[in-house]
């Protein structure tokens, strides 16, 4: 890895960060883990940190994989090592890794002798979709894989969380620690997954911050606005780990703040947030997690205040207290309190939750040092990367003219690219501002492969298009499109006859309808939830009924337009709050309607 960034450092941004190219920052940070822990390897193309096979003492044990967007260091790449993770898959800053990255990890970065794989993901839509799709792909190849989704936040209560459920916060670190310790003891995959879910169901977490974080590469003006958003003396309770606003802003001192937070976490009369019943007789573990910008001095004072109030107000004296930065949020001046009620794992001596938390680890991200033995061991050189074999594509009898395909797709993709600024503007109001860039990246990648589509076999065309979408579109929309396109390819194939047959509108409509049903296995989104489904579903329904692409595209546009003023039930917009949704349409639905209108115009 080069020590220099290729991007010039503007004077105003340099005052906030040492590096201004977020891609370089992520790759350099991941590579640094192989320097501070020589038992690790780095797959740069897929942003995977994984254990050197030589360092895996029992390769037949269950492999444990976690990951998510970068910016949460040391979670979770810093947890790769003996007693913790087998591998970690990282995304760009605050964006989930793509399903293709996850697939590459599950297929090529784990011990082949492993008797199963446990995937742990935080409950954010992009993470659930992308890791879920990677899991499904691995299962389709015959691998034994289980997935545990962690939702431990109480900042968003039941009424507001709705279908989304609880967000994943720093309690994820405890789930990883406990499940990995079980795997290290040779416990079976089903029990590892069961205990992981048991931990999630017995844990509550809540964050608070004095300001939003600043993302490398953004202007100093944005940083100033973020710092001034709250004002002096105010703290935001329920702040998320991706800059999501909290549930309330208060002006109080530290004792007052902790009193409010513990009340939201443990008060059984608060039916909206009483997720776990913790009583005086219960044994607990307390985790105080630093967002990244709180000094060690203050973090110690926060830990003392939380422990004191837990004992004085709730009669709880935690059996273990862990304090430090485990699941960060860049430079955020905030922290998260997590309380885990100890439950019986049912696995006998040496496998209680307390035993598993105490188990030895050898990873730099957990609050212990990497052992001297690891430094002294010599590791054989391994190939820097292993090229994943391309999935074999079986030919079909479905025919599509490649020239016609390019003539229709190219102008539609160009219209989507041209709309990037508008989509980004909308997403900056109701989301995190990455939807337009993601759609543009996906469209540009498809344009690049179109000249290489020479076969008239529709399945060969899909074999070119789908992988490039999986690799170049990350986040929630990337996962949805990747799942949908994979399903569409499968549902087209089942309609292939015994002799060459053109792909008619009727065939397309039937495959699209089946694919929407398949998508429902991974997202509860329906029209009316303010998602891209508000454009996709009307398009498919009208096409299925009329066979007219122009009418279907018009229905998609109407569906997207109706999302203006529609309150979100899914996606990050649920947590953003405010009244911005009244002014703009859903960015994903709007971007899709632009593409579908482009298709109709080109036909």
N, C-alpha and C positions, 0 to 999 in steps of 0.2 A: 504494500500500500504506500502510496506517495504521501509525504508529509506536507505537501503543499496543495492548496485549493486552486483550481483553475479559474475560479471566479474572483474578480477584483473585489476588494473590500471597501464599500462606500464609507465615507467618513462618518456619516450620521448613524449608520448601523453598527460600525465598529465599536461605538461607545457602549453597545448593549451586549454584543457577543463577539467571541474570538473568531468564529467561523460563520459565514453567511450563506454558504451553499448547503442546504439541508441534506441533499443526497450524499455529498462528500462527508458531511458530519456523521450521518448514520453509518455509512460504510466504515469510516475510520474508527468510530466508537466500537463497532462490532469486532473489527479486526484487532483492536487493542486487547480484547479478552484473551486472544491466543498468545499475547505477550505476557500478560499477568497470570495466566494459568496455562502452562505449556501442554496440558493434557487435552486441550480443546482444538478443534479444527473449524475452519470457516469456509462455507460455500457462499462466495460473494454474489454470484448471479442470482441466487435464491434467498439471500440474506438469512442463512441458516447457521447457527452455532450448534455444534454437536460434538459428542465425546469421541476422542480417538479410540478405535476399537481395542487397542492394546490396553487402554485404561479401564475397560469394562470387565470387572472381575467375574461376573456371572451373566454372560450374554443371553442365556436362556430366560432370564427374568423378564417380567413385563417392562416394556419401555414406556417412559412417561414423557409426553411432549406438551409444551405450552407455547404461548406466543401472543402476539398482538402488535399494535402500532408501536413505533419507537417513541422515545420521549418519557418512558416510564421507568427508566433505569434506576436500580439494577434489575428490576423485573423486566423480562424474565430471562434474558440472555445471560445475566450474571448468576443465574441459578443452575446453569448446566454444570454438572459434575457429579462425582460419586455421592450417593445418598439423596440426590435431588433429580434434576431433569436429565434425560438422555439427549434431548435436543430442544432447541427453541427456534421458532420461525418468526422473523421480524418484518413488520411493514414499514412504510414511510412514517413520518412523524404524525401521530394520532390517527393513522389509517391502518385498518387491518391488512395483514398480508393476503395475497391472492390465493384462490383455491389451488392454483397451479404450484405455488410455493409450498403449500401444505402437502399436496400430492407428492412433490419431489422429496420432501422430508420423509414422509411415511414410506415411500417406496425405496429410497436410496441412502438414507442417512441414519438408519437404525440397525442394530444387530439382526442379521438374518435368522439367527437361532431363537430370537425372542418368541415367547409363547403368547404374546398379545401386545397391544399398544393401547395405552390410556391417554386420550387427548383431553386437556383441560383448557377451557376457553372462558373468557369473561362475557357476561351477558350484555353485549352490545351487538346490534343487528349485523354489522359487517363481520365481526368475529364469528358469530354463530353460523352465519351463512357460509363464509369461506372455509372455516374449519369443518363445518358440517358437510360441505361438498367434498372436501379432501377425504373425510372419513368414508363417505359413500363410495368414492372412487377406489379407496383401499379395500373396502369390503367387497366391491365388485371383482377385485383381483384375488379374492380368497383370503385376505388378511383378517385376523380377529381383532377388531377395534371397538372400544367403547369411548364415549364422550361425556364428560361432566361439565356442565355450564354453571358458572359461579355467579350468583346474584346475592349480594349481602348488604346492599345499601338500604337505609331507611329514609334517606333524604327525600326521595320521591315515594309518597305513600301509595296505598292501593288505588285510591280514587284517581289520582293523576297518572300513575304508572300504567293502569289498564292492562292491555294485552302485552305490553313490553315487559312488565315485571320489574324486579329489582336490578339495578345496575351492579356490575362487578367492581368492587373496590379492593382495598388492600387485603381483605380476608382471603383473596385468591392465593396469596403467598402461603398462608397456613394450609390451604387445601393441597397445594403443590407439595409442601413439606411432608404432610401426613401421608398422602397417597404414594409419594416417592419412597418414603421409608418402608411402607408395606411392600412395595415392589422389590426393594433391595433385599427383603427377607424371603423372597420367593413366593409371596402370596399370589393367588390366582387373579386373573383380570377382573372377573365378576365381583370379587370381594374388594379389590382396589377401588372400582367404580362405586360400589355400594357405600363404602366408607366415605368416599369423597362427597357423595350426595348427602350422607348423614351429617358431615361437617357443615356443608352449606346450610342445611335446614336448622342448624343450631347456632348460627352466627348472625350478628348484627354489626353494621358499620355505619359511620357518619363522618363526613368531612367538613372542614371549615377553612376559609382562606381570607386573607386581607386584600387580595387582588387577583386578577387573572394572570396567567403565565404569558410569557412572550416567546413566540416561536422564531427560531433562527431564520434569517432571510427576510423577515418582514421589517417595515420601516420603523424608524424611531418615533415617528408620529403615532403609529399604531400602538407602540409600546407605551407612549405617554397617555394615550386615551385609555388603555387598559389599566394603567396605574391609577388614573384619576376617576375611574368609573365608580368606585365606592366612596372615596373621600376619607379624610382623617377620622380615626376613631370607629369606623364601621367595619364589621366583619360579616362575611357571607356564609351562612350555614347551609350545608347541603351542596357545596361546590363540587362539581364533577371533576374527573381527572383529564378531561379533554377541553377545558375552558367553559364547560356548561355552567350557566348561572345557577345559583343555589335556590333553596326554597324560601329563604327570608334573609333580610339584612337587619342586623341589630347593632346597637351601640352599648357595649358593656365591657367589663373587665374580664380577665381570664377565669376567675371563679364563676362569674355569672354565665360566661360562655359554656364552660364545661357542665354547669348545672342544666342548661337548656339542652345541650347535646345528649347527655345521659338520660334526660327525661324522654326525649324522642326515641331513644334506643330501648329503654327498659320499662317505661310506664305502660302497664297493662290496660289502663283505662283509655289509652289512645288507640282506638280500634283501627285507625287508618295505618298505624305504624307498628302495632304490637305483633311483630312477626315471630318472635321467640319469647317464651315465658321463662324468665330467669328468676329463681327464688334464692333466699338466703342460704339454703342448704346445698345449693348447686356449687360444684367446682368449676372454675373458669380459667381461661387464658386471656390475657390482655395484650393487645398489640397497639402500639402508638407508632404510626407511620408518617414520616416526613414527606411532604410533597417534593421537597428538594431545596426550598429557599428559606427554611427555618433554621436558625443557627443551632448548633448542638447545645449551647447554653439554654436557649429558650425551650428546646425540645425536652431537655431534662426537667425544666420547671413544669411544662405541660404534663409530662409523665407523672410527676409527683402529685399534681393537682387532680388528675384523673383517678389515680390509685387512692388518694385520700378520700375523695367524694364517693367512690365505689364502696369503700369500707364504712364510712360514716353514714351515708344516706341509704345504702342498699344492703349493707351487711355482707358485702362480697370482698373477699381477699383472694385475688387471683393466685393460682398455683404457679404460674409462670408469667413474667412480664417481659415483653420484647419491645425494644424501642430503637428506632433507627429508620433509615431510608430503605424500604424494601420494594415499594411500588410507587415510583415517583411521578411527578407531573412537571418535568423540566425545571424551571426556576420558581415554581409557585410558592408563595409565602403562606403555606397552609399545612394542615395535618389531617389525618384520619384516625379515629378511635375505632377499634374492633374488639368486640367481646365474643369469645367462643365458649359456649357451655359444653363441658365435657360429657360425652355420651358413651355408652358401652358399645364397643365395636363388635362384640360377640366372637372375637377371634382368640381369646385366651391370653395367657401370660406373655408379657413382652410385646403385646400388640395393642395396648390401650392408646388412646389419643395422646396422653401425656408421654408415654414411652416413645411414640413416633415423633413427637415434637422434639424430644431430647436426643433422638438418634443422631449419630455423628454424620457430618457432611463434609465435603471437600469442594466447595464452590465459593468464589470470592464475593458473591452477592449476598449470601446469608451472613448474619453478624458473627462470623468466625473467620479466622485466617486460613488460607490454603496451607496445608501441612508442608513441613520441610521435606517429607518423603516424596511428595509429588514433584517438588523442584529437583530433587536428586535423581529421580528416575529418568532413564533415557528412553525416548520414544522414537521408534523408527519413522523415517520420513514417509509421508503418505501423499498421494496425489492431491493437488490443491482442489481439484473438482472432478467429479465423475459425471460424464455426460449421460443424462437420462435417455434411455431408449425411447424413441417415439412410439406411441401406441399404434399398433397395427390397424389399418383401416380396411375393412372388408368391402369389396366392391358391391354395388347394387345395380338394379335395372331401372332406377329412376334417372331420367335424363333431363338435363337443363343446359341450354346453350350458353357456354361460358362468355361469349361476346355480349349476348343479351344481359347476362348477369352483371357484367361490368358496367354496361350502359345504364342499368337501373340503379345499382348500388352506389356508383361513384358520385353522381350529383346529389343523392340523398345524404351521403356521408359528408360531402362538402358543405351542404346546408347546415348540418349539425355542427361542424367545425366553426362555421361562421357565426353560429349562435352562442358560442362559448362565453363571451363576455356577458351576454344577457342572462344566461343560465347561472353564471357565477354570481352576478349581482343579486339574483333572486335567492340563491343559496346562502349568500352572506347575510341576508335578512333573517332567514328561518333555519339555517343550518350552520355548517362550519366552512362554507365557501369552496368546497372541493368538487362539487358535482359537475360543474361545467368543464373543469380541467380534466376530470376523469372521463367524461363522455368524449371530449376532444381527443384525448390520448387513445382511447379505443378506436375512434373513427379513423384517426391517422394511421394506426397500425393495420387496420383492415385495408385501407387504400394501398398500403405498401405491398400487401400480399395478393391483391386482385390481379395484377399482371401475371402472377404465377399460377393462376387457376386456368388450366388449359384443357382439362378433362371435362367431358359432358356428363360424367357421373356426379349426381348431386351430393353423394356421400363424400366423394373426394374433395369437392368444394368446401363442405362443412369441415373436413379434416384440416383444411388450411385456415379457415376463419376462426373456428372455436378456440384453438390453442392461443392464437394471438390476442383474443379478447381476454382469456384467462390470465395471460402473462402481463398484459398492459393496463388492464382496468382493475384497480384495487378498491377497497372500501365496499360499502353496502351495494351500490348500484352495479359494481363490477361482479360481485357474487351473484346477484339476481340475474344479470344478463348471461353469465357463464352457465348457471344452472339451467336457465330457460333454453339456451341454445343447445346444450348437450341433450336435454330432453327432446327438443324439436328434431334434432338429428335422429334420435332413437325412434321417435314417433313417425318420422318420414320413412325410415327404413322398414318398419313393420307393414307399410303399404306397398312395398316393392313387389312387383308381380314376377312371374316366371320368364317374361320377355321384356325387352326395353320399352319403357313407358314414359312419356313426358310428365313432368310434375305440373299438374293442373291446379287451378285455383281451389277446386274442391279438395284435392289432396293437401294443399297448404292449410286450408281452413280446418280440416279434421286434425292435422298434426298440431296446429296452434292451439286448438281447443284442448286436446289431450295434454299439451305441455303446460297450460295454465293449471290444470288439475294437478299435475306433477309438482309444480312450483308451490302449491298449497301445502305440501309436506314440509317445506322449509320456512315458510313465512305465513302468518295468519292474515296478511294484508288482503283487503278486499276493496272494491270501489267504495269510496266514502271515507277511507282511512287517510287520505291525502298522501298517496304514494304514486309511483309510476303505474300501479295497477289501475288507477283512474283513467289512464289513457290506453293501456294495453288491453284490458278486458273489453271495453266498448269496441275497439278495433276488431278483435277476434270474434265477438258476438255478431257484429254486423256483417263481417266477411263470411262467416259461417251461414248466415241467414240469406244474404243477397248475392254473394260471390262478386261483389263490386268493390274494388280496392279504393276507389275515390270516395265512395260513401263510407267505407270503413275508416279511412283516414280522417274524414270530416267528423265522424263520431269520436275518434281519439282526440281531436282538437277540442271538441265540445267538452269532453270529459276533463281534459287538462284545464280548460278555462274555468270550469266549475270548482276547481280546487282553490281558486282565489276566495278567501274568506272561510274556507273549510278548516276546521280545527284538526290537527294531526292526532292520530291514534297510535302511530308507529313511527320508528325512526328517531333520529336525534332531535327533530323538531319538537318532539314531546317534551324534551327537557329545556329547550331554549326559552319558551315562554314569551311574554310580551304580546303585542298586537300586530306584529309584522305579517303574520299569515293572512290578515285581512286585506293587505295591499298587494300581495304577489301570489301567483300560482305556485303549485308545488314544482320545484326545479326539475325533478326527475320526470314527472309526467309531461311537463312542458317540453323538455329536451326530446323525449320519445316522440311526442306529437310532431315536432319539427322534422324528425327523421322519417316518420311514416307519411307525412305530407309530401316530402321529397320523393319517396318511392312512388306515390300515386301520380305525381307530376311527371315522373320519368317514364311511366308506362304508356 
